[in-house]
Amino acid sequence: MNFFEHQAKARKQSRWIIIAFIAVAVLIVLAVDLIVLALFSLQVPLSTGVGHISQPGVATVLDPQTWANNSDLLLGSSIATGGVIGLASLGKIVSLRSGGGKVARDMGAAIVTPDARDPLRRRLYNVVEEIALASGTPVPEVYVMENEPGINAFAAGYSPADAAVAVTQGTLEKLSRSELQGVIAHEFSHIFNGDMRINIRMMGVIFGITVLAIFGRKLLSSNRYRISSSRDNNAGAVVAIGLALVLIGYLGLFFARWMKSALSRQREYLADASSVQFTRDPSGIAGALKKIAAYNHSSYLNTDAEEVSHMLFGAGYRSFLFATHPPLPKRIERIERRFDPEEIASLAKKLQAQEHREHIQAEQAEREQANEKEGQRSGGFFSVDGLIENIGNPEIERILAAAVLAADIPGGLSSAARSLEWAPEVLFYCLLDDNPQIREQQMLAVLRYMGDISEGKLSHLLNANPPLAADQRLPLLEICFPALKRRPIAEIEKIMIMINHLVSFDHKVDSFEYLLSRLVKQYLTEAKNPSRSRLHGRKKLSGHPHELSTVISIVASHGQQMDGGAGLQLAQRAFKAGMSSVGINHTNLSFKDDWQQSLDKALNTLDQLRPKDKNEVVKALATTVADDKRIVTAEHEMLRVICSLIHVPLPLLQYVGKPS
C-alpha cells in the first residue's frame, strides 16, 4: 500500500469514526431518555428516587404509548443530551487545533530544542530531524515526558506542519540509537498516513461520549453531604440521576474503547511495517518492542493514558478488554519471521545483569567522588600555601577548572558579555532581583535611565537564557570588563550610576551586589585613568591591625551557613584562625549590619600596604576561609573580589560553586 492508498484509507476510517460516533451517541441519548421518562412521566416524587418505581411502573415506561405521550419531553431530553455530547466533542477537537504540541504539553512533556546540551536529548532531536529531512516533511516539535520511565512515544497534530513527536524518558535511556530510530520512524508513519488527524478526532469523540460520566461523577461528589441529610427530600433522586449518568457514561466508554481497539490495532501493524521499510533495519523497531516485553510491559505510563492510549507506540495501561495495541509477540513476529519468544526471557536476564553492573559502577563512582571531596576537605587542592604560591602563576589544573566554568556559562550570555554593544546589559542582568516585582521596577529604571534599546536587550537576555548559577556570576562579569572599558567615558559613568540604582531597589545590599558595584567601579575607574592606579604602597600591616580585623570579621561571617549561636561560634573560630596565622592577637570578631562602609575604608587602607604585607593579608584571608574545610559561593566571591580590590590577582580555586 503506497502513500496515496494510505491517505485514502485514512479518509474512510475518518468517515467510519463519524458513523460509529453517531451510533454510540444515539444509544446514549436513548438511555438518557429512558431515565428521564422513568423519573418524570410516572410523576414519581423526588423524595422517593427511582429505586421506588414499582414493577407495573417499569412496564409503563417501556410502553410505546408512554413514549408518544411524552414526546415533547423526550425531544427536549434528546436535544439536550445530543447537544452536550456534540458540543463536548467539538470543544475538545477545537481545543487541540493549536497543534500536536498542545497534546504533548497536556501530557506534561517538555520541549527539546536543537541546542539541548543533554546528549540523549540531542540524539533524539538529531534522529527526528534526520527522518524529517529524509522524508521531505517539516521537522516536528520534539518533546520528552520526563517523569515516565517506561518505553513509549506518540505523534500528534492535524498535519505534518503542526506535528509533534513525544517520547518518554525511558525511551531515551533504555533504547539504542537504532532502536530509537525505529520508534521515531514508526511515529512518522502516523504523520505520513494521516493517522494523527484521526487520533485527534478520536480524542474529541471519546471525550464527548464520556462527558456524561464526568458530569455524573461531579454530581455525586457535590451531593455527598446532601445524601446524609434527611432534611433534603431531593437528595435521593439527585444521587440516582448522578449514578445513572455515570453508568451511561461508562457504557459510552465501553463503546469508545471498542472503537479505539478496532481502529488502532491494524494501524499499528502498518506503522511497524512502514518503520522497517523506512529505516531498512528490522532490528531497530523489533529491538524496541523486545525491550518493552523484557522490561515486563514497561510501556505503561504513570499518568492517565486513557485519552491518548490509541496514539501511543505501546500500550499506555493494562487493558483486559479492547486493547488498543496488538500483543507484543505478534508485532515482533510480523517484523522477524523467525522470532522465538524465548528471546524475551534471555533479553530480560541480560538487561537485569547490565542494570546490576551499572548500579555497582554508580556506587563505585559515588564512593570515589566522596573520597575526592574528603581529600579536598583535608587540604587537597585548596591549601593556603598552595594558593599563595599560585598567585600570578596558576597551575594547569586551575586553568582547566576556569575553562570548565566558562564553558558552563549559557552561550547567549557568554557571547553577549564579549560584545561591545551588549556588555552593559549583561552587567545589569547579573543584578536583577529574583523577586518579580522588584525585577519589574529595575527594568523600568533601565528603561528610564538607559533608554528603550538597553531595556529591550536586557529583556531579551532575561527571556532567552536560563537562570545564572551563583558561581557563574563573577566569571561572567570578568568576561564583560574588556568590552565595558572600551565604552566612552560618559557611558561608563552612566553605567556605574545605573548599577547603584539597581542594587538599591530592595533597600538592602547583599554581598554580591556590594562586591559587583565595588569591583566594577575600581576596574572602570582604572580603565579611564590607568596612570593614576597604584598596585601597592608603603604602609606596614603591623600599623593597621584594626583594618585587617574588620576584613577578616566580614569574611568569616559570610562563610557560615548556620544561623544562631552555632554559626557565630564557627565564625569566631575562623576569625581567630585567620588573625593568628599572621601573628596578630586582636579582639573578638565584630560584625555590623552596615559592614559595606567599614569594608570600604579597610580595603582602601590595605590596598596601600607593601607587597609582602599584602601577602600576609591574603594568607589571613585564605586561612579564614579554609578553617571549616569547605568553601561556599559567598566566601569564594568575597575572597576573589577583596584580593582584586587590593590588586592581588587571586587564582581560581578548584571549588566551582558547590560546597565541598
NUDRENVEX-607101 format. One line per 8 residues: their letters; for each residue x, y, z of C-alpha. Coordinates in pm, whole numbers, plus 32768, in hexadecimal, padded with zeros to 4 digits. Layout:
N
a	X:Y:Z | ...
END
This chain:
660
mnffehqa	8000:8000:8000 | 809B:814D:7F94 | 807D:82A9:802A | 7F44:8306:7F67 | 7E95:81BE:7FBA | 7EE1:81FB:812A | 7E4B:8356:810E | 7D12:82C9:8069
karkqsrw	7CF1:81C5:817B | 7D19:82D2:8283 | 7BF8:8395:81EB | 7B1E:825C:81F7 | 7B7C:8223:8361 | 7B20:838A:83B2 | 79C7:8352:831F | 79AB:820D:83E1
iiiafiav	79FA:82C6:8523 | 78E7:83C4:84DF | 77E8:82B3:8499 | 784C:81EE:85CF | 7845:832C:86A0 | 76E4:837C:862C | 7673:8218:8678 | 7705:821C:87D7
avlivlav	767C:837A:8814 | 751F:8302:87AF | 7536:81E1:88A6 | 759F:82CE:89BB | 7482:83BE:8966 | 7387:82A0:8976 | 7411:8230:8AC5 | 73F1:838F:8B54
dlivlalf	7292:83AC:8AC6 | 7239:826B:8B7C | 72B0:82F8:8CC8 | 71FC:8443:8C90 | 70BA:838D:8C39 | 70D4:82B3:8D6D | 70FC:83E2:8E4E | 7002:84D4:8DBC
slqvplst	6EF8:8427:8CEF | 6E94:834E:8E17 | 6E8E:8486:8EF5 | 6F58:83D7:9002 | 6F99:84BD:912E | 7103:852A:9132 | 7123:84C5:929C | 70F6:8356:9243
gvghisqp	71F5:8343:912A | 71ED:8251:9006 | 722D:8128:90E5 | 70BE:812E:9157 | 701D:810A:8FFE | 6F39:7FDC:9006 | 6F41:7EB7:8F0F | 6E02:7F2D:8E5B
gvatvldp	6EA5:8083:8E45 | 6FD0:7FF1:8D8F | 6EE6:7F49:8C97 | 6E3E:8099:8C60 | 6F8F:813B:8C12 | 6FCD:8038:8B03 | 6E74:806C:8A6A | 6E8A:811F:8917
qtwannsd	6D55:81E7:8970 | 6E0C:827D:8A9B | 6F25:82EA:89B5 | 6E28:8385:88C4 | 6D74:843E:89DB | 6EBF:84D4:8A53 | 6F50:8522:88FD | 6F92:8690:894F
lllgssia	704D:8631:8A8B | 7119:852A:89D4 | 7165:8617:88B5 | 71EE:8717:89A8 | 72B5:860C:8A60 | 7343:8586:8919 | 73A7:86DF:889E | 7447:8732:89EE
tggvigla	7507:85E9:8A04 | 756F:85EF:8897 | 75D4:8759:88B7 | 76AC:8714:89E8 | 7758:85F0:893A | 7786:86AB:87F1 | 77FD:87EF:888C | 78EB:873A:8977
slgkivsl	7985:867D:8852 | 7999:87B4:877B | 7A2B:8880:8899 | 7B35:877A:88DB | 7B95:876B:876B | 7BA2:88E7:8753 | 7C7C:88FA:888C | 7D7A:881C:87DD
rsgggkva	7D88:88EC:869F | 7EC2:8999:8719 | 7F83:8866:86AC | 8028:8730:8731 | 80F2:87FB:8829 | 7FB1:883D:88ED | 7F7A:86C6:8918 | 80E4:8693:8982
rdmgaaiv	80DA:87B0:8A7D | 7F92:8731:8B0C | 8047:85E8:8B4A | 814D:86A5:8C14 | 825C:868C:8B09 | 837C:8787:8AEF | 83F0:880A:899F | 8547:87AA:8917
tpdardpl	8601:88BD:885C | 8716:8896:8759 | 8817:8921:884C | 87C9:8828:8962 | 8903:87D2:8A27 | 888C:8682:8AA8 | 8927:8580:89B9 | 87F1:84A2:89C4
rrrlynvv	8710:85C5:8960 | 8800:8634:8853 | 87FD:84D2:87C8 | 8680:84D3:87CA | 866B:8622:8718 | 876D:85B5:8618 | 86AD:8473:85CC | 8564:852F:85A1
eeialasg	860C:8635:84C8 | 86B7:852D:83EF | 8574:8472:83AC | 84B7:85B4:8366 | 85BD:862E:826F | 85D2:84DA:81CA | 8459:84C3:81A5 | 841F:8625:8128
tpvpevyv	8342:8690:824B | 836F:87BA:8334 | 8433:876B:846F | 8329:8738:857D | 833F:87BA:86DE | 83F3:86C2:87BE | 838B:867C:8924 | 83F9:859E:8A45
menepgin	8312:851C:8B58 | 8414:8545:8C6A | 835F:8489:8D7F | 8312:8351:8CB5 | 8412:8238:8CDE | 835D:8150:8BEC | 83A6:8127:8A79 | 829E:81DD:89AD
afaagysp	8264:82F3:88B1 | 8155:839C:87E5 | 8123:848F:86C6 | 800C:8591:86CF | 7F89:86A7:85F3 | 7E9E:86F0:84D6 | 7FA4:86FA:83C7 | 811F:86D4:839D
adaavavt	8141:884D:83C1 | 80BC:8851:8527 | 812E:86F6:858E | 81DF:86A2:86D1 | 829D:8567:872F | 82BC:8510:88A0 | 837E:83F8:8948 | 839F:838C:8AB0
qgtlekls	84DD:83B4:8B7C | 84F3:823A:8B83 | 84FF:8234:8A06 | 862F:8317:8A0E | 86E4:8255:8B1A | 8694:80EC:8AC0 | 86A1:80E5:8944 | 87CF:80E9:885F
rselqgvi	87DF:81E2:8740 | 8762:80E4:8640 | 8642:8080:8725 | 85E9:81ED:875F | 85F7:8222:85E7 | 8502:8102:85B6 | 840E:8197:86B2 | 8422:82F3:8617
ahefshif	83F4:8262:84B9 | 82BE:81AF:853C | 8234:82FC:85B7 | 828A:83A6:846F | 81B8:829C:83C2 | 808C:8321:8482 | 80EA:847F:840C | 8108:8417:829E
ngdmrini	7FCB:8348:8292 | 7ED7:843D:832D | 7EB2:8373:846D | 7EF3:84A5:8546 | 7DB8:8555:84D0 | 7CF1:841C:851B | 7D8F:840A:8673 | 7D35:8572:86C2
rmmgvifg	7BCE:853C:8655 | 7BC2:83FC:871D | 7C2B:84BF:8853 | 7B09:85AE:8819 | 7A13:8492:87DF | 7A7E:83D8:8918 | 7A63:8512:89EB | 7904:8557:8967
itvlaifg	7893:83F2:89AA | 791D:83F1:8B0E | 78B7:8553:8B6C | 7774:84D4:8C0D | 7840:83F2:8CF2 | 7916:851D:8D55 | 77DD:85EB:8D9C | 7743:84CD:8E62
rkllssnr	787B:84A5:8F3A | 787D:8618:8F8B | 770B:8608:8FDE | 7748:84E9:90D0 | 7876:8595:9169 | 77BE:86DD:91A0 | 769A:862F:924F | 7755:8563:9353
yrisssrd	76D8:8640:9469 | 7577:8642:93E2 | 756F:84C5:93E4 | 759D:84BE:955B | 749F:85D4:9599 | 733D:8556:95D5 | 72B8:86B7:95B7 | 7301:86C4:9440
nnagavva	71E8:860A:938D | 7293:8624:923B | 73D8:857C:92A1 | 7371:841B:923F | 7304:8478:90E0 | 7435:8553:90A1 | 751A:8437:9106 | 7456:8345:9030
iglalvli	7473:842D:8F03 | 75E8:8453:8F3D | 7615:82DB:8F59 | 754A:82A3:8E1C | 761E:839F:8D5D | 775D:82F6:8DD6 | 76DD:81A2:8D64 | 7672:822C:8C13
gylglffa	77BD:82E3:8BEE | 7882:81A8:8C33 | 77A9:80F1:8B3C | 781C:81F7:8A43 | 7983:81C0:8AB4 | 7958:804D:8A6F | 78F5:809C:8908 | 7A08:81A2:88EC
rwmksals	7B10:80A2:894B | 7A7A:7FB3:8850 | 7A94:80C0:8743 | 7BFF:8108:87A0 | 7C57:7F99:879F | 7BB7:7F5D:864C | 7C64:808B:85B8 | 7DBA:807A:865D
rqreylad	7E32:7F13:8644 | 7E4F:7EF9:84CB | 7EEE:8051:84B2 | 7FFE:7FE8:85A9 | 8058:7EC0:84CC | 806C:7FAA:839F | 8141:80A6:845C | 8230:7F91:84CA
assvqftr	8254:7F21:8361 | 8289:8086:82EC | 839B:80B5:83F0 | 8457:7F87:8369 | 8427:7FFF:8204 | 84A3:815A:825B | 85D5:80FF:832C | 862D:7FBA:8274
dpsgiaga	8681:7F31:83CD | 8584:7E3B:8460 | 865C:7E0F:8595 | 861D:7F79:85FD | 84A7:7F75:863D | 84AF:7E01:8692 | 85B6:7E47:879C | 84DE:7F5B:8832
lkkiaayn	83AF:7E73:8843 | 8482:7D5D:88DB | 8502:7E48:89EA | 839D:7EAD:8A3F | 834A:7D3C:8A6B | 848E:7CF0:8B26 | 844F:7E0C:8C1B | 82F9:7D70:8C62
hssylntd	821F:7E53:8B90 | 82E1:7F8A:8BEB | 821C:805C:8AF3 | 8114:80A6:8BFD | 8106:8215:8C62 | 80EE:82A1:8DC2 | 7FFD:83B0:8D51 | 7E98:836E:8CE0
aeevshml	7EC3:82EA:8B7C | 7D55:829D:8B32 | 7D23:83CA:8A50 | 7E5A:8395:897C | 7E7D:821A:8992 | 7E2A:81EC:8820 | 7F43:82DA:87BF | 805F:8231:887C
fgagyrsf	8175:8154:87F2 | 812A:804F:88FD | 800B:800C:89EB | 7FE7:812D:8ADE | 7F37:8062:8BEA | 7ECA:7EFF:8C35 | 7D85:7EAC:8B80 | 7CCC:7D64:8B99
lfathppl	7BC7:7DBC:8A93 | 7BF2:7E71:8947 | 7D6A:7EA9:8957 | 7DD8:7FC4:8873 | 7F15:7F0E:8809 | 7F53:7DAF:8785 | 8010:7CC1:886D | 8185:7D04:886B
pkrierie	81E7:7BA6:87F3 | 8103:7BC8:86C4 | 8193:7D1D:866D | 82F5:7C91:8686 | 829B:7B5A:85B8 | 821F:7C35:849B | 8372:7CE2:8494 | 844F:7BB4:84D7
rrfdpeei	83BA:7A76:8446 | 84A7:7998:850D | 8469:7A40:8659 | 847A:7953:8783 | 83B8:79C6:88BA | 84D0:7933:898F | 85A4:7A5A:891D | 84DC:7B3B:8A05
aslakklq	853C:7A76:8B3C | 86A9:7A72:8ACE | 86A4:7BE8:8A89 | 8602:7C2D:8BDB | 871F:7B78:8C8E | 881F:7C35:8BBE | 8780:7D88:8C0A | 8765:7D30:8D7C
aqehrehi	88D7:7CD6:8D88 | 892F:7E18:8CCF | 8865:7EEC:8DC3 | 8911:7E39:8EE4 | 8A68:7E8C:8E54 | 8A04:7FF7:8E1C | 8983:800A:8F82 | 8ACF:7F8A:9008
qaeqaere	8B90:807C:8F2A | 8AB6:819C:8FA1 | 8AF6:8142:910C | 8C6B:812B:90CA | 8C6B:827E:901C | 8BAB:8311:9140 | 8CAC:8289:9236 | 8DCB:8312:9165
qanekegq	8D23:8465:9157 | 8CEF:8461:92CF | 8E5F:8406:9302 | 8EC6:8521:921C | 8DF4:8618:92E0 | 8E83:8594:9425 | 8FDD:85CE:9397 | 8F7D:8735:934A
rsggffsv	8EFC:8764:94AD | 9041:86E8:953F | 910E:87E4:947D | 9122:8757:9320 | 9114:8850:9205 | 90B2:8978:92DE | 91D5:89AE:93CC | 9242:8B01:9448
dglienig	93AF:8ADA:93E6 | 9352:8A4B:9292 | 9262:8B67:9251 | 9366:8C71:929D | 9468:8BBE:91C7 | 9375:8BCA:90A2 | 933B:8D41:90B2 | 93B4:8DC4:8F63
npeieril	9414:8C63:8EFB | 92D9:8B86:8EE7 | 9307:8A10:8EB9 | 9275:8955:8D91 | 9164:88BF:8E70 | 90E5:8A1B:8EC2 | 90EA:8A7C:8D52 | 9020:8945:8CFD
aaavlaad	8F2B:8991:8E17 | 8F00:8AF0:8D8B | 8EC2:8A61:8C2E | 8DB2:897D:8CB8 | 8D12:8A9B:8D76 | 8D14:8B7D:8C43 | 8C87:8A67:8B67 | 8B63:8A35:8C58
ipgglssa	8AF0:8B9E:8C34 | 89C4:8BA9:8B44 | 8A3E:8BF0:89E4 | 895A:8D1C:89AE | 89D8:8DCC:8AE5 | 8B41:8D73:8A9F | 8B2D:8E04:893F | 8A79:8F3B:89B6
arslewap	8B7C:8F75:8AC6 | 8C8F:8F86:89BE | 8BC7:9076:88E7 | 8C06:91EC:88F6 | 8A94:922E:88BE | 8A0A:9133:89B9 | 8B05:9132:8AD8 | 8A50:923D:8BAD
evlfycll	890B:917A:8B9B | 89BE:903B:8C0C | 8A39:9103:8D37 | 88D4:9172:8D83 | 8855:900E:8D4E | 8933:8F93:8E69 | 8892:908D:8F57 | 8724:9040:8F0C
ddnpqire	8668:8FD6:9043 | 85BC:8E83:9065 | 8481:8F31:90E1 | 83A8:8F77:8FA8 | 8321:90BF:9035 | 8479:914A:9085 | 84FC:90CB:8F37 | 83E3:9185:8E85
qqmlavlr	8447:92C8:8F36 | 85B1:928E:8ED2 | 854A:925E:8D65 | 8486:93A4:8D6E | 85B5:9455:8E00 | 868D:93D4:8CE3 | 8585:944D:8BED | 857C:95A9:8C86
ymgdiseg	86EF:95D8:8CBD | 8795:950C:8BA9 | 8685:9518:8A9E | 859D:9423:89EF | 86B5:937C:8927 | 876E:931B:8A63 | 862D:92A5:8B07 | 85DA:91D6:89D2
klshllna	872F:912E:89D9 | 8709:90E4:8B4B | 85AF:904D:8B10 | 863F:8F74:89FD | 8754:8EF3:8ADF | 8656:8EAC:8BEF | 856A:8DEB:8B0A | 866D:8D37:8A37
npplaadq	874F:8CAC:8B46 | 8722:8BC5:8C70 | 875B:8C4D:8DCF | 88CB:8C87:8E14 | 896D:8BA7:8F19 | 89FF:8C61:9041 | 8B65:8BF6:8FF5 | 8B47:8C71:8E8D
rlplleic	8AFF:8DDE:8EDF | 8C5C:8E52:8F35 | 8D05:8DA5:8E0B | 8BFC:8E38:8D24 | 8C42:8F94:8DAA | 8DB6:8F64:8D76 | 8D70:8F00:8C0F | 8CAB:9046:8BE8
fpalkrrp	8DC0:9135:8C50 | 8E8E:913A:8B0B | 8D59:91A8:8A4A | 8CE0:9295:8B5A | 8E21:935A:8B71 | 8E14:939D:89F9 | 8CD5:9467:8A29 | 8CEC:95E5:8A2F
iaeiekim	8D3D:967B:8B82 | 8BE8:9724:8B97 | 8B3C:95D5:8B63 | 8C18:952E:8C68 | 8BAF:9633:8D67 | 8A43:95FE:8D06 | 8A68:9484:8D2F | 8AFE:94B1:8E89
iminhlvs	89D9:958D:8EF2 | 88E6:948B:8E66 | 898E:937A:8F35 | 8954:9445:9071 | 87E4:946C:9014 | 87B6:92F8:8FD5 | 884B:9288:9121 | 877C:9381:91EC
fdhkvdsf	861D:9311:9185 | 85F3:920A:9297 | 867F:9301:939A | 8798:9214:93F5 | 88E7:91C3:935A | 8951:9058:936D | 8AB9:8FE6:9355 | 8AB2:8FA5:91E0
eyllsrlv	8A12:90F3:918E | 8B16:91A5:925E | 8C34:90E1:91C6 | 8BB4:911A:9066 | 8B86:9290:9089 | 8CD3:92B8:913B | 8D93:91E7:903E | 8CF1:928C:8F10
kqylteak	8D36:93E2:8F9F | 8EA7:9393:8FD4 | 8EDA:92E6:8E87 | 8E2C:93F0:8DBB | 8ECB:950F:8E7D | 9023:9481:8E3F | 8FCA:9443:8CD2 | 8F78:95B6:8CAE
npsrsrlh	90B0:962A:8D67 | 91B2:9512:8D51 | 92D4:95F5:8DAC | 923C:9646:8F00 | 9212:94E0:8F75 | 9313:9457:906C | 934B:92E4:90AA | 93DD:9310:9208
grkklsgh	9452:9412:9304 | 9549:942B:9425 | 9473:93ED:9558 | 94B6:92CF:9648 | 93AE:91D7:96C1 | 942A:91F6:9828 | 93A9:935B:982C | 924A:92FC:97B9
phelstvi	91CE:91CB:987E | 9072:9265:98A2 | 9040:9274:9729 | 90AB:9107:9703 | 8FC5:90A6:9823 | 8EA2:9150:9772 | 8EDD:9097:962B | 8F15:8F44:96D1
sivashgq	8DD9:8F70:97A6 | 8D05:8FB3:9672 | 8D96:8E8C:95B1 | 8D6A:8D9F:96D9 | 8C01:8E0D:970B | 8BA4:8DD9:959C | 8C3E:8C7F:9595 | 8B45:8BE1:9684
qmdggagl	89FC:8B47:9619 | 8987:8AF5:977B | 88AD:8BEC:9837 | 88AF:8C4B:99A2 | 89B5:8BF3:9AA2 | 8A49:8ACF:99DD | 8A93:8BAB:98B2 | 8B25:8CBB:9993
qlaqrafk	8C11:8BC1:9A35 | 8C8B:8B43:98E2 | 8CC1:8CA9:986B | 8D7F:8CFC:99AA | 8E5F:8BCE:997E | 8EA8:8C27:9811 | 8EF3:8D90:9877 | 8FEF:8D25:9980
agmssvgi	9095:8C31:988D | 90C0:8D41:9788 | 914C:8E44:9877 | 9234:8D49:9923 | 92C5:8CDB:97D5 | 9374:8E2D:97B5 | 93D1:8E4A:9925 | 92CD:8F50:9986
nhtnlsfk	9203:8F21:9AC3 | 90DB:9006:9AA5 | 8F8A:9033:9B47 | 8E6E:8F45:9AFD | 8DB2:8F46:99B5 | 8CD7:9076:997D | 8BD1:9086:986C | 8ADD:91A3:9826
ddwqqsld	89B1:91BA:9740 | 8A51:92E0:9689 | 8B8D:9215:9644 | 8BAE:92A1:94E2 | 8C2B:93F6:9553 | 8D1B:935A:964E | 8DA4:9272:9545 | 8DD1:9392:9450
kalntldq	8EA7:9453:9546 | 8F71:9324:95AD | 8FBA:92BB:9445 | 9028:9419:93E5 | 912D:9404:94F8 | 919B:929C:94B1 | 91C3:92F0:9340 | 92E1:93DB:93A8
lrpkdkne	93AC:92C9:9452 | 94FD:9250:93DD | 94FA:9115:9300 | 957B:902E:9413 | 9473:90B3:9502 | 9364:9072:9400 | 93E6:8F0E:93FA | 9395:8EFD:956E
vvkalatt	9237:8F84:952E | 91F4:8E76:9429 | 927D:8D6F:9517 | 918F:8DE2:9627 | 9069:8DE8:9536 | 90B3:8C8C:94AD | 90E1:8BFA:960A | 8F93:8C8C:9675
vaddkriv	8EDE:8BF8:954C | 8F89:8AA3:956D | 8F49:8A7F:96E3 | 8E07:89B3:96C0 | 8E96:88E4:959F | 8D8C:895E:94B0 | 8D49:8A8C:93D8 | 8BFA:8B1C:9372
taehemlr	8BA4:8C0A:9257 | 8B9A:8D42:9332 | 8CF6:8CF6:93BC | 8D87:8CAC:9267 | 8CFD:8DEC:91D0 | 8D69:8EBE:92F6 | 8EC6:8E2A:9302 | 8F06:8E66:918F
vicslihv	8E71:8FC3:9189 | 8F23:9038:92C5 | 906C:8FC3:9232 | 901B:9078:90ED | 8FCB:91B5:91AB | 9123:91B3:9250 | 91BE:9160:90FD | 9215:8FF4:913F
plpllqyv	91AA:8F0A:9020 | 9123:8DDF:90DF | 9115:8CA0:900B | 8FD5:8BD8:8FEA | 8FA1:8AD6:90FB | 8F4F:896F:9098 | 8E00:89AA:913D | 8D0C:8A05:9029
gkps	8BCD:8A79:90CE | 8B75:894D:91A7 | 8BD9:8923:9310 | 8CE1:881B:9343
END
